[in-house]
Amino acid sequence: MTAFVVVSVIKVFVVFGAVLGTVLFTIWLERKIVARMQSRYGPNRWGPFGLFTSLADGVKLFFKEQVSPRGIDKAAYVAAPVLALIPAFLAFAVIPFGEHVTLFGQTVTLEVTDLNVGLLWVIAMGSLAVYGVVLAGWASGSKYPLLGGIRSSAQMISYEIALSLSLVPVVVWAGTLSLREIVEAQIGTFGTIGWLPGPVQWIGHLIPKWYVVFQLPAFLLFMAAGVAETNRAPFDLPEAETELVAGYHTEYSGIKFAMFFLAEYVHIITISAVAVIMFLGGWDGPHLPFLPWMWPLMNFMGKTFTLVFLFIWLRATLPRIRYDKLMVLGWKGLIPMALGWLVVSATILTVKDAYFG
């Protein structure tokens, strides 16, 4: 029991440090990629290739003067950034990064805990982030943050429906809500499926059995809804500088603003990690015979940062769309398509079970 508690505490600190370090690297990566796409150099002063720029910005914000405007609801004003940041970190408690390692004779899985409803936990933590945004807009006592908070809450609630519906077909096919079991169901190739014809089975040995192959519409719907859920361009209407100054965190400064900033990037990494687990086989991929625990971890990180690059690419490429078109896309576009694909996917699964086993 003592060993279990010690290992659990170590996991918590390792995952927290890893997520924090990944966020700092992602911020540097976004600045660098966007700069190169705009024919600029980007960060190149602090550390090699400017790698310590994000750390320097964090230190600056931590020691910056805390300015609180008059007329605020103090309790809600202080609680809002905390409510935005803590659920973002808690979502990573069930994210499996790899298979397992053996420490001191004990098998340790590479996640804080493996819940049998891990997917519901991730979705629930994403839902709680809305409260921090709404409180920030209302407690600031200013019209611009209030408009930004209302916009953001409407957007996040709307696209959360499409986001959740796009994951249901995967859950139906996998038959579980455990993220680790969903990854394990994707390990292997299509060549292992016995009822495929001979030539197709031979070709199938070259194709990984990831859900993105036959759940491609669900994957595209999930990524589109994920970009809007994280308030990223071209769906960054809650922070539209030309209309709302800075959106719901206009009246925040110093470490409180940094917490909102940090929560947004943690959410980006969470969406990318969930997409990798649900559609891209998680840690499944090529590996070499030495250091067997490292290759699954490298596969997972490589896939995750590929999707993070997609978020950055969209920001540097697409213009911000109009708010009414944003809501129309969510309610009249993504949600009906997600429901339609769920029906199609369930029908295919029923036919497969009935005729092919």
Secondary structure by P-SEA (a helix, b strand, c coil): caaaaaaaaaaaaaaaaaaaaaaaaaaaaaaaaaaaaacccccccccccccaaaaaaaaaaaacbbbbbcccaaaaaaaaaaaacaaaaaaaccccccccccccccccccccccccaaaaaaaaaaaaaaaaaaaaaaacccaaaaaaaaaaaaaaaaaaaaaaaaaaaaaaaaccccaaaaaaaacccccccccccaaaaaaaaaccccccccaaaaaaaaaaaaaaaaccccccccccccccccccccccccaaaaaaaaaaaaaaaaaaaaaaaaccccccccccccccccaaaaaaaaaaaaaaaaaaaaaaccccccaaaaaaaacccaaaaaaaaaaaaaaaaaaaaaccc
